[in-house]
Amino acid sequence: MRIYLSRPHMSGREERFVSEAFASNFVAPLGPQLDAFEASLCEYLNTDVNCVGLASGSAALHLALRIADVGPGDEVWISSMTFAGGVFPVNYLGAIPRFFDLDPTSWAIDTAYLEVELRKASTENRLPKAIVPTDLYGQSVDLDALESLATQYGVNLIVDSAESLGASYKNGRKAGTGGDAAILSFNGNKIITTSGGGMLVTRHKAWADEARFLATQARDQAPHYQHSTFGYNYRLSNICAAIGLGQMEVIDERVDRRRDIFERYKKELSNLGIEFMPEPDGLRSTRWLTALTIDPKETGITREDIRLMLLENQIEARPLWKPMHMQPLYENAAYHGRGVDEKLFSNGLCLPSGSDLTMDEQDEVIGLIKTLLI
Ligand SMILES: *Cc1c(COP(=O)(O)O)cnc(C)c1O
């Protein structure tokens, strides 16, 4: 492959921070770089939150759900159109996912369906333990609506902000500050990366303390190893956190660049039967990946025609997430919606969007797509 969907993009300062970690011999899942990385996230998010560095975004979600007391047989209500890592932790805990569709005007979880189902579940005494909406392709969900529903029904709200670090909701409120907790991912293909890693961000200090406890094998206070519950080995490596320190210096540049890439695709390819992911007024997405839909009736081609043609030219493009309720694993799961996500999946495509994509590379992608459209 010559042009990838989204590649790691170093600032050039990461190795210095990693060297400092080596110099102090903190080659371990604790240390000054990890503390500094957590502090830099708290400062960046600019809200009174606690940040806990973890091995991955999925680990962060697993811990958040466990802390929200999700257990065997409990329900977790979740966006159907998302990445598997944002759902599997529900299975780790023996809980049952119930899936929800997207709002076509924002591609965020449709809060109208949620509201109806919460009202029903409340009268039938079967409310979920947690709601997990996804900030899809870097765009914040409707935090006001979700937070007020969560409060009204007394349900935990855990926002999957794995793709939206650097985005903002209304009035500049940063994505990643929502709900009882939000999770972030620093996997290699995300906006910034620590090679692999994640973060739990929570306004509850008790949740952060519990996450640190559970992430380090749930050791009780004692000189020997003493355990009254089971934990996990989920802390972020200090070496990986050092990479994150270099990445945090350029987070806003990376987001600006991804937004520019999106705008350029949009300018060149709109009005040819291609539509781009909407951005509601007042919100600012990271545009982690440029997501678009192709109308086969209007264009005479499908998203697969474009994807395969790009692949022949060693350019990576990928269909939008296949909704979870369409996955064989979840064929028996409940789903509420009208198939907005199903349609986005059948017509949707993500184009190369890494912040290191050059203008020439983007021109090539645009030129190739135009040969199919005109
Ligand atoms: C990347 C991602 C995750 C998982 O994060 P990892 O760090 O890869 O475990 C979860 N949810 C969404 C929406 C993601 O994009």
The ligand as a MOL file (V3000), in Angstrom:
LIG
                    3D

  0  0  0     0  0            999 V3000
M  V30 BEGIN CTAB
M  V30 COUNTS 15 15 0 0 0
M  V30 BEGIN ATOM
M  V30 1 C -10.3030 2.8180 18.3630 0
M  V30 2 C -11.6350 2.7300 18.9630 0
M  V30 3 C -11.8630 2.0200 20.1600 0
M  V30 4 C -10.8640 1.1380 20.8200 0
M  V30 5 O -9.6730 1.6870 21.1730 0
M  V30 6 P -8.3820 0.7620 21.2820 0
M  V30 7 O -7.3730 1.6770 21.8640 0
M  V30 8 O -8.0400 0.3080 19.9000 0
M  V30 9 O -8.7140 -0.3820 22.1820 0
M  V30 10 C -13.1310 2.0440 20.7000 0
M  V30 11 N -14.1310 2.7150 20.1080 0
M  V30 12 C -13.9650 3.3730 18.9540 0
M  V30 13 C -15.1300 4.0950 18.3770 0
M  V30 14 C -12.7150 3.3910 18.3270 0
M  V30 15 O -12.5810 4.0240 17.1580 0
M  V30 END ATOM
M  V30 BEGIN BOND
M  V30 1 1 1 2
M  V30 2 1 2 3
M  V30 3 2 2 14
M  V30 4 1 3 4
M  V30 5 2 3 10
M  V30 6 1 4 5
M  V30 7 1 5 6
M  V30 8 2 6 7
M  V30 9 1 6 8
M  V30 10 1 6 9
M  V30 11 1 10 11
M  V30 12 2 11 12
M  V30 13 1 12 13
M  V30 14 1 12 14
M  V30 15 1 14 15
M  V30 END BOND
M  V30 END CTAB
M  END
